[in-house]
Amino acid sequence: MLKKIATLFFLFVISAPSQAKLPIQSIMDAAKQGDKNAQFTICTLYSEGHDNIKIDYKEAYKWCLKSAEQGLKMAQYNLGSMYYKGNGVKQDYLKAYKWFQKAAKQGDKKAQYNLGLMYFKGSGVKKNYQKASVWYLKSANQGNVNAQVNIGNMYTFGIGVKKDQQKALKWFLKAAEQGDPDALLNLGITYINGAGVKKDKHKAKQMFKKSCAAGSQKGCDYFRRVN
């Protein structure tokens, strides 16, 4: 049930639609003139590669830094990812934390999730489950499915928060609505054990079946057991 807590999700954000159709040279010219959105777009182009632009993490880092220093939260998030993974720059968890925190304070839900994970794992910061729960909740309230599963697990086991099966159920349900296989698995376990709810083998079976269909091997295993 703690599977997602062991996983970091670092995804580069796609370019702003308003600039995605512009000629590359026009975007580059705007970036050189200090346009933070253009700088971020150039960063993503070098991060992912595009037409004649080959992947170049050092160039991506250069342009993301320029944009992040002007306060663009998406660039701040990407910069944090680069420092965490060591893409285009020497790996540095402290700097990763710095940029995730800047983006998280502006409401970026992925940065909030990653801060929660860093506190949970003790990556670049002292391990602190209570702080992890705070950032997970911020991200979960914005619909981040991984944060919803993780905070559900924390309420299930009383990690960093007071044990509360009702709150765990709430977050598993929200994640399950998005089709998350681990949330569906956890709901099945909740119903089969009667943890905070009335025991319901039929509902448990439904959840395990959906979890299995969504790709969870454990969901398939539990479904076979209750059949």
VMD Tcl script that draws the C-alpha trace (Angstrom):
set ca {
  {0.00 0.00 0.00}
  {3.01 2.27 0.15}
  {4.10 1.73 -3.43}
  {3.66 5.28 -4.64}
  {5.53 6.75 -1.69}
  {8.69 5.27 -3.17}
  {8.27 6.94 -6.55}
  {9.28 10.41 -7.73}
  {7.46 11.93 -10.66}
  {9.47 14.45 -12.64}
  {7.79 15.42 -15.89}
  {8.72 18.35 -18.07}
  {5.79 20.63 -18.70}
  {4.73 21.13 -22.30}
  {5.21 24.49 -23.96}
  {2.56 27.15 -23.70}
  {0.04 26.72 -26.57}
  {0.32 30.40 -27.47}
  {3.95 29.90 -28.43}
  {3.97 26.30 -29.60}
  {2.97 27.28 -33.17}
  {5.45 30.12 -33.55}
  {8.64 29.62 -35.62}
  {11.50 28.48 -33.41}
  {13.61 31.50 -34.35}
  {10.87 33.88 -33.25}
  {10.65 32.14 -29.89}
  {14.43 32.20 -29.54}
  {14.51 35.93 -30.33}
  {11.88 36.59 -27.66}
  {13.79 34.43 -25.18}
  {16.99 36.38 -25.80}
  {15.06 39.60 -25.18}
  {14.09 38.30 -21.74}
  {10.60 36.87 -22.29}
  {10.24 34.29 -19.50}
  {7.60 32.24 -21.31}
  {9.75 32.05 -24.44}
  {12.74 31.09 -22.30}
  {10.72 28.29 -20.76}
  {9.59 27.10 -24.19}
  {13.19 26.94 -25.38}
  {14.04 25.03 -22.22}
  {11.41 22.40 -23.00}
  {12.51 22.14 -26.62}
  {16.06 21.34 -25.55}
  {14.76 18.99 -22.84}
  {12.62 16.93 -25.19}
  {14.07 17.56 -28.64}
  {12.09 19.07 -31.49}
  {12.64 18.89 -35.28}
  {16.22 20.09 -35.74}
  {16.77 20.72 -32.04}
  {18.60 17.84 -30.40}
  {18.17 17.08 -26.72}
  {20.70 19.17 -24.83}
  {20.18 19.28 -21.07}
  {22.85 21.92 -20.53}
  {21.07 24.31 -22.90}
  {17.76 23.36 -21.31}
  {19.18 24.18 -17.90}
  {20.46 27.56 -19.10}
  {17.08 28.67 -20.41}
  {15.07 27.21 -17.54}
  {17.29 29.06 -15.09}
  {16.66 32.37 -16.86}
  {12.92 31.78 -16.81}
  {12.87 30.46 -13.24}
  {14.78 33.49 -11.96}
  {11.96 35.63 -13.36}
  {9.46 33.66 -11.29}
  {7.82 31.32 -13.79}
  {6.67 28.40 -11.65}
  {6.81 25.82 -14.45}
  {10.45 26.68 -15.07}
  {11.15 26.54 -11.35}
  {9.62 23.08 -11.22}
  {11.67 21.88 -14.20}
  {14.82 23.35 -12.72}
  {14.16 21.45 -9.50}
  {13.75 18.28 -11.54}
  {17.05 18.89 -13.31}
  {18.90 19.33 -10.04}
  {17.26 16.25 -8.55}
  {18.10 14.04 -11.52}
  {21.38 15.67 -12.51}
  {20.21 16.52 -16.03}
  {22.36 19.30 -17.49}
  {23.75 20.13 -14.08}
  {25.45 18.36 -11.19}
  {22.92 16.54 -9.02}
  {22.13 18.65 -5.98}
  {19.19 17.79 -3.73}
  {19.45 21.05 -1.80}
  {19.07 23.11 -4.96}
  {16.32 20.80 -6.16}
  {14.51 21.48 -2.91}
  {15.05 25.23 -3.30}
  {13.42 25.37 -6.73}
  {10.62 22.95 -5.91}
  {9.81 25.09 -2.90}
  {9.63 28.24 -5.03}
  {7.27 26.56 -7.48}
  {5.24 24.92 -4.71}
  {4.66 28.25 -2.97}
  {3.17 29.50 -6.23}
  {0.78 26.57 -6.21}
  {2.45 24.11 -8.55}
  {0.94 20.77 -7.53}
  {3.75 18.64 -8.94}
  {6.34 20.63 -7.00}
  {4.21 20.31 -3.87}
  {4.07 16.55 -4.38}
  {7.83 16.32 -4.86}
  {8.48 18.35 -1.72}
  {6.27 15.92 0.17}
  {8.25 13.04 -1.24}
  {11.58 14.64 -0.40}
  {10.48 15.13 3.21}
  {9.16 11.57 3.34}
  {12.39 10.08 2.02}
  {14.78 12.59 3.57}
  {16.24 13.59 0.20}
  {18.09 16.89 0.58}
  {16.19 17.65 3.78}
  {15.81 16.00 7.15}
  {13.15 13.31 7.03}
  {9.94 14.78 8.41}
  {6.67 12.90 7.94}
  {4.55 15.74 9.28}
  {5.93 18.18 6.70}
  {5.56 15.51 4.04}
  {1.87 15.25 4.89}
  {1.42 19.03 4.64}
  {2.80 19.16 1.10}
  {0.97 16.01 0.04}
  {-2.29 17.55 1.21}
  {-1.67 20.76 -0.72}
  {-1.00 18.75 -3.87}
  {-3.84 16.29 -3.24}
  {-6.32 19.15 -2.85}
  {-5.35 20.26 -6.34}
  {-6.08 16.81 -7.74}
  {-2.63 15.23 -7.89}
  {-3.49 11.55 -7.87}
  {-0.12 10.37 -6.51}
  {-0.39 12.78 -3.60}
  {-3.94 11.58 -2.95}
  {-2.77 7.97 -2.72}
  {0.19 8.86 -0.53}
  {-1.78 10.96 1.94}
  {-4.37 8.18 2.02}
  {-1.64 5.74 2.98}
  {-0.37 8.11 5.66}
  {-3.83 8.36 7.21}
  {-4.19 4.58 6.97}
  {-1.04 3.91 8.99}
  {-0.85 7.10 11.04}
  {2.41 8.27 9.48}
  {2.96 12.00 10.07}
  {-0.75 12.41 10.78}
  {-3.21 10.98 13.26}
  {-4.49 7.64 12.04}
  {-7.88 8.23 10.44}
  {-9.52 5.57 8.29}
  {-12.28 7.92 7.16}
  {-9.82 10.42 5.77}
  {-7.82 7.61 4.18}
  {-11.01 6.40 2.51}
  {-11.78 9.92 1.28}
  {-8.44 10.25 -0.49}
  {-8.46 6.73 -1.92}
  {-11.91 7.44 -3.36}
  {-10.70 10.66 -4.99}
  {-7.69 8.90 -6.50}
  {-9.84 5.96 -7.59}
  {-12.13 8.37 -9.45}
  {-9.10 9.16 -11.58}
  {-8.57 5.46 -12.24}
  {-5.47 5.01 -10.11}
  {-4.78 1.26 -9.74}
  {-3.16 1.55 -6.31}
  {-6.07 3.58 -4.95}
  {-8.50 0.99 -6.29}
  {-6.42 -1.76 -4.68}
  {-6.38 0.10 -1.36}
  {-10.15 0.59 -1.52}
  {-10.58 -3.12 -2.07}
  {-8.42 -3.87 0.96}
  {-10.37 -1.29 2.96}
  {-13.70 -2.96 2.09}
  {-12.45 -6.51 2.64}
  {-11.04 -5.59 6.09}
  {-13.83 -3.23 7.10}
  {-11.31 -0.48 7.92}
  {-13.47 2.55 8.65}
  {-16.33 1.10 6.60}
  {-18.67 -1.85 6.82}
  {-17.10 -5.00 5.43}
  {-18.31 -5.50 1.88}
  {-16.86 -8.37 -0.13}
  {-18.83 -7.40 -3.22}
  {-17.44 -3.86 -3.28}
  {-13.98 -5.18 -2.51}
  {-14.24 -7.54 -5.46}
  {-15.29 -4.67 -7.73}
  {-12.35 -2.56 -6.64}
  {-9.85 -5.39 -7.11}
  {-11.25 -6.07 -10.57}
  {-10.88 -2.41 -11.57}
  {-7.38 -2.27 -10.09}
  {-6.41 -5.35 -12.07}
  {-7.85 -3.88 -15.28}
  {-5.88 -0.67 -14.63}
  {-2.64 -2.63 -14.54}
  {-2.06 -3.61 -10.92}
  {-0.75 -7.17 -10.51}
  {-1.64 -7.03 -6.83}
  {-5.15 -6.06 -7.84}
  {-5.32 -9.17 -10.02}
  {-3.97 -11.33 -7.20}
  {-6.52 -10.04 -4.70}
  {-9.33 -10.43 -7.24}
  {-8.46 -14.10 -7.69}
  {-8.39 -14.61 -3.91}
  {-11.88 -13.22 -3.32}
  {-13.42 -15.08 -6.26}
}
mol new
graphics top color blue
foreach p $ca { graphics top sphere $p radius 0.5 }
foreach p [lrange $ca 0 end-1] q [lrange $ca 1 end] { graphics top cylinder $p $q radius 0.2 }
display resetview
